[in-house]
């Protein structure tokens, strides 16, 4: 297959090596069951064991094959895990804040992203930096848990910073800490990150201060071993600045009202904040929150300034639910004005639309709020998956944005902060999802590229099973929302036809980009999980950057193709990952197919929709070949990229057959004449050889290795079409399916009256009179069917019977030959003296010999002076 975005020209040696490696595979993969975008996929509860239409024996065979594949994959998985374990090291993931007591609860939402047990040790510190003992958290493979920190440090209340320690790779565990005060209507969350993920020693943020009665905090946490200096500057309606020191592992919570905004007005305002320190990136982590008297509560958006790497900021959720109005906050900490273009991305009737929402300007050292409700008026109400794009020019590192979806009374706030299209877009994300009573999780994704499509899947894990949501390709700027509760309740099958169990309520989700080698903009995505928990008063948005699991095997299906040339067959490629998930490759840019003989078979992509493709093998010429493939997994996902191509672990054996058809008559006469017919075989394509055969003794075949075979009758058929003659056609070592014809050997048995040509008074000599009748007879076979052969000889013997009052003493007989319809004419007449003076009757039998065979049925003749009756007619 040739694709515009392939992996470039591969040397012949590479392809030869691929087929050589296939010969070394130590196991044989069973054929795929549901390995692609297929019609009529069975729907099963998180497991597929074959099509329900299969008979019992076929279902059993499919189940055995599936179990065998699972055993082989598990063995390979354990091998990969053992190899990785040799490189494991101690890891710590950090979050700046926890709080327990005085109405506060801290919930650790932790995902084990790996198919192995991981023991997590919380490192809980108080503000002075001392560590307090905490119970470890054992995580089963791929487990997603909510753990109350209070249960890990029983009897202790307070606040501080926290880390999660474990042995493995940094992306093996993903977590968030949610600090919740249900009575106060406050919840905010912070992602656990490795210090190495930070880029710059500076944070930029913007937030809305609700005015009188508002309160908030700014958290500064030193994660390192040396004392650091931290400078805090706010701007907007006021300009304040201060510097403080943080000792090793110390954490400080600054009261926004009293310490950060002390000299500023307490009226409602939008405030920008800049925080810088003199350590290395990751030495200081920050967190902030604001709560208003009406119930307004939100995180303060504080982003690593090093992540500002483009001129575009994106949010995948601009219009989420009815009653929530979008409020955009912009802060410009630079010395130049920033003009920002607002663009909405959405879909209407399946069409992707980008609409301008106008422009806004933010001056130097200014922070502003923009209510976008009226700007959304032109967007149709039926539009779905609405996202926001901000475009600007100039020094983008000084522009920071936040987007709040706020209810009319301000009591409900969902924060969907715009992210940098490069610096905050990754090759994958990991989220917890909760869909129990009063809970809902929506995962909103957006293609951050302005020019390239991005292909994604969403893997859902729960109870040891996986579900592959086939997102497909997103066009530039396109947004796609996935409501996990709807997947469960509306019984939406995944890519393999599996369903989420009806009772499932929690798990983890892995958002994965299937990037294209050499096209960096196809290798990243932006995604948010919006989690609402009415029971605990949680409104959280989560974006935990993560890598897709290591690919273990690329399996192709079906195992074998045996078809006639000129046809097509679907072929499938499925990538199996270390964590047990799998992806049916649906993007022709991500895979390259190879054929050992492209003249026999090649693979082409066929679109199922604008976002998905399947693949079909084009069987172009007879012959034998094998199909293999290679997938390149590319994603912006440091430090765990997998740049090596993934070669298929099996090959599809292809046997393309020529085709042949027979033309010629399907009857042959028994007897002296027309006892041989010719049958012609037409093989495609031309240039092959033929072989004719029959198991019947009723005919003899001549020239059986030629295109035209002679069929000579030997004995009569006992039933119509009881002689089966077959031909096969061979080309390039492959034999066609047999083409067959059923032939009847017809034996003359009787005649049937076709028509009376003429009848009337016979022309007799004087003193005589009689009757004359001319007819046409049809020769019939043993089954009463016409025998349509030219030139069959017909002879007769007429025997006079009783009565014979016409006193016929001799009969003049003759002979005839059949025409092309197997018909002949006969002339019957009587001249008798008895007819001159009255009437008479003579009965006779006409015995016929046709084509050398005596007919078993005679023609009865009744002569009278005024009629001649033949077989009663």
N, C-alpha and C positions, 0 to 999 in steps of 0.2 A: 504494500500500500504506500502511496506517496502522499505526504501531507505537507502543507505549506510550512507548518511549524514542527517539522520532524527533528531528529537528532543530528542532522547533517549526514553527509555521505559516509557510509561505513565501509571499511576495507573488506575485501572478499575474505581475508583471513579471519576477521571477526565473526563473520557468519559461519564459516567452517568450524571455528572454535565452538560456537554455540551448539552446533549439532553434535560435535564430538563430546561436549559436556553432557548432552542429553543421553548419550550412550552409556555414561557412567552412573546414571541415576540408579540408586539401589532399591527404589520401590516404584510401584506402578500406581498412578493416581486413578481412582475411579472417575467416571464421567461426572460432570457437574450436574447438580440438580438445581435448576432455577438460577443459573449463573449469569444473569444479565437482565436487560430491560425486555421482559418477555410478556406476551399477552397471556391472559387467563392464568395468572399465577395463583397457586393454592395459598390459602390464608391459614396459618397455624399460629399457636401461641408460642412465639419466640423460638420455634424450632420447626424445621421443615424436613419431612421424611419422604417426600415424593408426592406425586400428583394423586389426588383422590380418585381419578378416573382409572388408575392402573388396576389390573386384576391382582389378586392376592399374591401370586408368585412373583410378579414384577415389583410389587411394593416391598416384598421381603428382600428381593435382590437389591433394590434401591437402598433399603435400610442397612443392609450388610455393607454396601459400598460406602454409605455415609459414615457408618461407624468405623470402617477401616480408615477412611480419610481422617476422621477425628483422631484416631490413635496415632496416625503418622504425623499429623500436625502437632499433636501434643508432644510427641518425641522430639520433633524439631524445635518446638518452643522451649523445652527443657534444655536442649543443647544450646540454644541462643542465650537463655538465661544464665547458664553456667559460664559461657564465654564472657558475658557482661559482668558477672559477679567478680571476676578476677580484677576488674578495674573500678569497683565500687570504692567510695571514700566517704568520710563523714561530711555531712551537709547540714547547714542551718539556713532556715528561711525565717525572715524577720518581719514583724509587724510592730508599729510604734506604740500601740495602746491597748490596754485591757482595763476593765473596771468591774469590780464585784462588790455588792453591798449598797446600802442606801437606795434601794429600788433599782439598782443596775444589775444586769446580767450580761456576761460575755459568753457568746456561743461560738465555738470553733466548728466551722464547716470544712471538713477535710475529705479530700478524695485521694485514694490510692490509685494512681493511674496505671499500675503495673499488675501483671498476672502472678504476683508473688506476695507473700506476707511481708509487711513492713511494720516495724515497731517504731513508733514516733515518741520521742521524749520531749515534752514541753519544757522549755527553759523560761521560767517565769521570773521576772525581775521586778522589784519595787523601785520607786523613783530614784533611790540612792544607788541603784545598780546591783544590790545584793540579790542572789538567787534564792528563791524559796522552793522547797520540795514540791514536786507535782507528780502525780501518777502517770505512768506511760500509757500510750494509746495504741493497742494492737490493731492493725488494719489487715483484714483479710484481702485476698486478691481482688482488685477493682472495687473495693468497698467505698461507699460514700456515707459519712457519718456526721451527725450533729452532736457535739459534746459540750456540755455545760462546764465552763472553766471552774465554776464553784465546786463541782464534784471532783475535780482533779486536785484542788487545793482546799480540802474541807476545813471549815472553821476559820478561813482567812478572808478578810475583806480588804479592799484597797484598790490601788491602780498601779500601773507601770507599763513596761514594754514586755514583749513576749517573742520567743523564737520556737520553731519546731526543729528538733534535731533527729536525724536518722542516717542510715548508711545506704548509699546508693548514688544516683545521679540527681542533680538539682530539680529536674522536671518530674521525678518519680512521685512526688507528693505535691498536691495543689491545695491551698487552703485560704480561708478568710476568717477574720474575727469580726463578729457582729456584736456591737455594744448596744444593748437595748434597755430602755427604761419605758416599759409599757404604760405605766401610770402617767408619765410625762409626755407620752406620744413621741418619744425620741428613739431613733435607731440609725446607726451609721456603721459602715463596714470598711475594712481595710484588707487588702490582699497581702498574704505572706509572699515575700520575694527574696531571692538570694541577693546579697549585696552587689554581686557582679553584674546584676541586671541594670544598675543605675549607670547613667552616662555622664552627668554633670553634677557639680556640687552646688547646684542652685535650683530652686523650685519657684514656679510662678503660679499664681492662683487668682481667682476672682470669686466674690460671693455677695449675696444680698443680705444686708443687715435690716431686719424688719422694724427697727426703731425701738421706741420706749417699751420696756418690759422684756426685750430680747436678751438672750444670753448665749454664750458660746465659749468654745475653748480652742486653743491652738497647742498641739502636742509637738514637742521636739524630743527626739530620742537619739542618743549617741550609742551606736551599735559597736563602736570600736574600743580600743585599749588606751587611747590618749585623750587628753583634754582638748576640746575644740571650741573655737569662737564662732558664734552664730549671729548673723546680722539680719534683722527683720525690718522691712520697710513696707508701709502701706501708702496707697495713693488713691486718688479719686476725689471725693468731697473733702478729704483732708490729706495731709502729708506728714507722716510720722515715721520715725526710725529709731532703732535701738539695737544694742549689741549685748549679748550675754555669753557666758561660758557654760559648757557642759562637760562634766568630768566623765571618765570612762564608764560606759554603760548607764549613765544617768539619763533620766527622763524628766521632762518638766512640762506641766500643763499650765499654759498661760490663759488667764481669764481675758476673753476678748474685750469685754466692756471695761474692765478696770486696768488692764495692763497694756493691751495693744491699741485700743481706741480711747485711751484715757482722756486726752485733750480734745477729742472730736465731739461733734454734736451727736445726740442720741436719736436723731430723726432717721427715718428710713433712708437707706443709701446703698449704692453699689460700690464695693470697695475692692481694689486690687491689692494683692500682697505679693511681695518678693522676699524669699528667704535664701540666704547664701551662707556657706560655712567654709572654713579653711582646711577641711579634711579631703580625703579622697571620695569620689562618688560612692555612695552607699554607706559612708560613715555616719551620716545623719539621715533619719527618716522622719517624715512629718505627717501630721493628720490634723484635721480641724472639723468643727461642726458648729452649726448655728441652730438655735431654736427660738421661735417667736411665741408670743402669748396665745395666738390663735391656733396653735398646734403645728405651725410651719416648722419643719425640721429637715435638715439636709447636711450632707458632707460639704466641706469646703474643697473645691476642686484645686488640688495642688499638684502640678505636673512637673516632672523632671525636665528642666529647660533643654537638656540635650536631646530630648525626643522631638523637639520642633525642628523638623528636617524638610518640610515642604511648605508650599503656599496654600495648602488646603486642609481644612478641618472637617470631619464628618461625624454625624450622629445617625445611627440607623433607626431612630424612633422620634419622629417629629409630631405625629398625630397618633396617639395610642388608643385611648378610650374616650368615650363621650364624657364631657364635663371637665376634662383636663385641658388647660390652655397653655400653649408653649410660651415660656419667657426666656429670652436669650440674654445672657450676661456677657459683656465683652470688656476686657481690660487691656489697656495699652501702656506698658511700662517703659516704652521707648521715648525718644525725643522727636519723633516724626508722626504726623497723623497717619492713621490706618483707614483706608477705604476698603470696605468688606462687601463683596457681592454675596447675596443670599440666594441659594438655589434649592428647590424641592425636587426630590426624586420619588417617583411612585409608579404604580401600575394601574391601568384602567383596561378592563377587558383583555388582559394578557399583554397589553402593549406597554412598554417602558416609556415613561414620560419624564422629561426634565423641564422644569418651569422656573423662570426667574421670579424671585420675590422682592426684587429691588436691591438697593444698596444702602448701607449705613456708613457713617464716618465716626471714628473714635479718635479724639485728639490725643496729643502727648500727655502722659501721666494722667490719663482719664479712664474712668470705669463707668459703663453705662448699661442700662437695661432696656430691652426692646420687647414689647408684647407683640407676638407674631400672629395673634388670632385673626385680625383683619386681613393680614397678608395671605392667609390660607384660604380666603373666601373663593378665589378662582379655582381651587382644587376641587374636582367633583367629589361629592359625598361618597360615591361608590368606589373611589380610589382606595387602594389597599397598599400596605407596606410602604408607608410614607417616611422618607428620611430627609435629612438636612445636610447641605454642603455649604461651607463658608470658603470663599476664595478671596485672597488678599495679595498685595504686593508689598515689597519692602522687607523690613527686618522682622520676619515672622516670629523669631524667637521671643520677641517682646509682646506678642499678642496672645492672650489666653482667653478661652471661652468656656462657658458652661450653659447647659440647656436644662431648664426645669419645666416639667409638666405639672401644673399647679391647679388644684380644684378652685372653685369659685370662692369658697370661704378660706382658702389657704391652708386648710388642715391636712390635705393630702398632697404630697410632693413626690414625684418620681424623677430622679436625676439621671439624665442620659447625656453625659458630657461629650461634646465633640472631640474626636481623637485625630491626631496628626495622621495624614494619609500615608506617611512612610514610617515615621518614628514609632508610632503606636499601632501599626498594622503588623501582624505576625502570620506565620504559616499555620498556626493553630491556636485554639483556646480550649480551656477546660472549665466546666461549671458544675456545681451541684444543681440538681433539679428536684423540686418538691411539688407534688400535685395531689396531696391528701385533701381532706375536708378543709375548706377555707383557704387552700393554697393554690397558687398558679405560677407557672414558669413559662415565660416567652423568651425564646432566643432569637434576637434580631441581628442579622448579619448584613454586611454591605461591602460591595466591591469598591476598594479604595482607588482603583486605577481609573484614569481618565481615558485610557486607550485600549486596554486589554481585557478580555473576558477572564473571569476567575471561576474555576470549577471547585465545588466544595461538597463534602458529605458531613452529616452529623451522626456520630455514633452514640447511641444511648445504651448504657449498661445498667443492669439491675438483676439481682439474684443470680449472678453467674451467667447471664445470657446477654446477647448484644442485639441491637436493632439498628439497621443502617438506613437512615433517612437520606434519600437520594436528592440532594439539593440541585445538582446539575450546574450548568454554567450561568453565572451572573454577568450581564453586560455592564459596561463601565458605569459606575455610580448606582447600579441597581441594588435594591433592598429586598430582603426576604425575611419574613417572620415565621417562626415555627412555634406553635402553641402545643406543648407536649401533652397537656391534658386532652386536647382535641385529637391528637394522634391515638391516644388510648380509647377515648369514649366514642369516637366516630369510626373506630376499627379500620384505621388506615394502614394498609400493608407496607412493609419496608421493601427494599430493593430485592429481597429474596422471597417476598410473600409472607413474611412473619408478622405477627401482631404483638403489640404490647399486652401483657396479661391484664385482664380487667381490674384486678385488685392491686396492681403495682402503684406505689405512691411516692417512691424516692429512688434516686440513683445519681449517676454522673453522666455528663455529656461531653463528648470530645468533638469540637469543631475542627475539621481538617481541610486543608487546601491541597488539591492535587495539581501542583504547579508544573509548568512546562520548562524543560531544560533550556537555559539560555535566555529565557524571557522573565526577568526578575519581577515585572509588574503582575505576572500571573501567579506569583508565589506567595502572596500575602492577602490577608482579609481583615476586616474589622468586625468584631462581634461583641454583643452584650447579652447577658442573661438578666432578665427582669423578673425578680422573684417577689411575689406578694404573699404574705402570710397574715391573714386577718386575725387569727387567734393570738399571735405574738406581736401584732402591731408592726410587722416588718415590711418595709418597702425598700428593697435593695437592688442595685444594679451591679453586676459583677463582670469583670473582664480579666480572667486569669490567663495570661499568655502561656502556651504550652506547645509541645511538639507532638506530632502524630507518632504512634507507636512504630517500632521497627518493623518494616515489611519482612516477612519470612519466606513467602513463596508466592509465585505467580502461577496459577493453575488455569489451563485452557480447556475448553470443552466445545463440542462433545469430544469424546475420546477418538471417535472414528467417523469419517464421512465416506459413504459409498453412494454415489449418485451419478446420474447421466450428465454428460457434458451439456453446457448451455443452460444449466440451472444454477440456483443459488441456495446456500444453506447458511443459517445463522451460526455464528461462532461467538464464543464468550471468553472473556479473560477476567479472572477474579484475583485480587491481591489479598492474601491472608496476612494479618498482622500479629505481632507478638502478644498483644492483649486479648486475642480471640475475636476481634472484629474483622470484617472483610469488606472489600469494595469491588463491585462489578464495574470494571473500567468502562466509562461512558463518554470519554473525550478522545477523539482521534489524535489530538495534539500530544497526548500523554503516552501513547503506545506506538510501537513500530512493529509491524508484522513482517515475517520473513517466510518465504516458500523455497523449498529445495528445488522446485522447478516452476518458475513463474509462468511458463507456457501452459502448465496444467491447472494451477490454481493461484489466485491472488486474493487478498482481503481488501475490501473497500468499506468505508463508513457509510452508514445510512441513517439519516436523521429520524428520530422519533418525535422530537419537538425542537424548538429553537435552543433549548438548553441541554438536550441529551442526544446521544447517538448510540447506535448499536452497530455491529459489524457483521458483514456477510461475506462468505467465501464465494467468489465468482469462479465457477468450474468451466474453464474455457476450452480445454482439450483433453482427450483421453490420455490416461497415464497415471502414474503413482507419484505422490509427493508427501511431504510433511510440512506442517505449519508450526512455527514457533513465534515467540514475541518477546519484546523487551519493553519494560516500563521504567521510566526515570522518575524517581521521587525527588522533587525539588521544592523546597519551601524556605522562606526567610524565617529560620527557626534556630539561630545559634543558641547554644553551642552543640546542638544535636542534629546537624544535617546528615542526610544519607545520600551522598552524591553518587554512589556506585549504581549503575543500572541493575535492575532486577530482571534476570532472565527467567523465562518460563521453565518450570520444573518438569514439564511434560511436553509432548508434541501431539498435535492432531494428525492422525494418519488419514490420508486422503487417497481415495481410489476413484478416479473419474472414468466412467464407462462410456464407450461409444454407444450409439443407438442404431437400431436396424428396424426396418419395417418390411412387410411382405405385400406384394401386389400380385394379383392373378386370380383365376377362377377358383371357386370352392367346390366344384363338382367335376367329376370325370366319369365317362361312360365305360361300362363293361361291355366287351364285345369286340367286333372286328374293326370298328372305326371309331374315331374320337376317343380312343382309350388312353391317350396320353395328353397331359397338359403341362404347361411350363409355368413355374412360379418364379418371380423375380424378387430378390432382396435388394433393398436400398440402404446401404450403410453410410453413416455420417460420423465424422468427416470421411471423405474418400481416401482410399489407399490401404484399407485393411483387408483381411481375409475372412472367408465365410466357411461355415460348416453346417450342413443340413442333416436332419435326422428324423426318424419316425420309429415308433415301436409297433406300428401296425403291420400285419402281414397282408392286408388288403390291397396294398400298393407296393410298387418297387420304385426306388429313387435312383436316378442316374446323374452323374456330375455333381456330387454332393459338396465338393470343395469350390464350386464356382458360384458366381452371382446368380445364375439361372439354373434351377434344378428341374429335371424332367420327372414327372410323376406318372407312372403307368399303372393302370388298374390291374388287380389280380383276382379279387373276389368282391362280391357285392357287400355293401354295408348292411349291418343288421339294425342300425338306427341312424337317423340323420346326423351328420357331422361326427361320426365315430372314428374318423382317421385324423389324428393330430400330427401335424408336420411342423417342426421347429427349425429355426435357423439362429445361430449366434454369429456375432461379428467381433473379430479381434483386431485391436490396434494398440501399438505401443505396449504390448504385454498384458493388456486388460481386455477382458471378455465382456461383451454387452450382456444385458438381460436378454433372454431368448424372446424372439418374436415368433408367434405361432399362428397357424391357420388351421381351421377344422374343415376337412374335405369329406364329401359324401361320394361313395362309388355307386353310381346309379345303374341299376340293371333294368332293361326294358321289361315291363310286366303287363301293361295294358295300354289301351288307347282310349282317348276321350274325344267325343264329338265336339268339334269346334263350331262348325257352321255348315249349313246346307247351301251349296252354291246355286243349285237349280234342281227342279224336279217337275215332272209332268208326263204327258203321254209319250210313250216311247215311239220311235220311228221304226216300224216293223214292216216286213214284206207283206204282200197282199194276203189276206186271210188270217193274218196274225195281229195281235194287239198286246199292249202291255204298259209297263211304267218305267220311267227313267229318273235316277237320282244321283246327283254328284255332291260329294261332301269333302270336308277337310278334317283329318284326324290329327290329334296331338298325342305324341308318344309320352306315356307316363311311366315313372319308375315304381319301385316296390313300395314307395310311401305315398303314391298317388300324385307325385310332383312332376311337372313337365321336365322332359329331357330336351334341352335346347341345343342340339348339335346338328351341324350341317352334314349331309351325305350319308346318314345311316341307311343302309339298304333295307327295303321292306319286301318280303315275299309272302305269298298266301297259298293256302289250300282250303277249298270250299267243299264241305260235305253236305249232301242233300239228305234231309231228314223227312219226317212225317209231320203233318200230311204233305202230300205232293200232288194235289189235284191239278196243279198246273202242268204236270207231267214233264218236269225238267229232267232231262237225261244227261246233259253235259253242261259244264260251266266254263266259260272263258276266263282264265286268270291272267294276272300280270304282275309287275313289280314297280317299285317307286324308290325314290331317295328323299330323305327329309331335307327341308330347307333350314335356314339359320335358326328358326324357332323350334326345330324338332317336329315339324308338321309335314304332312303329305296329303295329297288328294287321292280320292278313290271314286270309281264310277260303278254304280250298281244299276242294272236294268234287267227287265224280263220281257220276252216276247213269247206269247203262247197262243195257240189256236183256241184254247179254252176261253181266252179273254175276248175273242172276237164275237162269241155268242153269249157270254155271261161273265161269271166270275170264278176265281179259283184261288188257292192258297198253297204255297210251298214254304216249308221251314228249312233253314240251313244254318250251318256253323262255319264261320270264317276263322281259320287258324292262321296266326301271323307269326312270322319269324322276322325279328327286327335286330339289325346289327349282329346277326348270326345267333341270336338267342330266341328260342321259342317262347312266345308269351304264354304265361300260365292262365290267362283269361282270354277265351275266344269271343268273337263278335257274333251275337245271335242275329239272324236275318229272317224277316218274314216278308215273303213276296206275295203281293196280291195284284190284281189287275189295275187297282187305283192307288196303290201305295207300296212303299218299301220301308219297313220299320227296322231300325238298327239299334240293338240293345234297348229296345222298348221306346226308342225315340223316332 
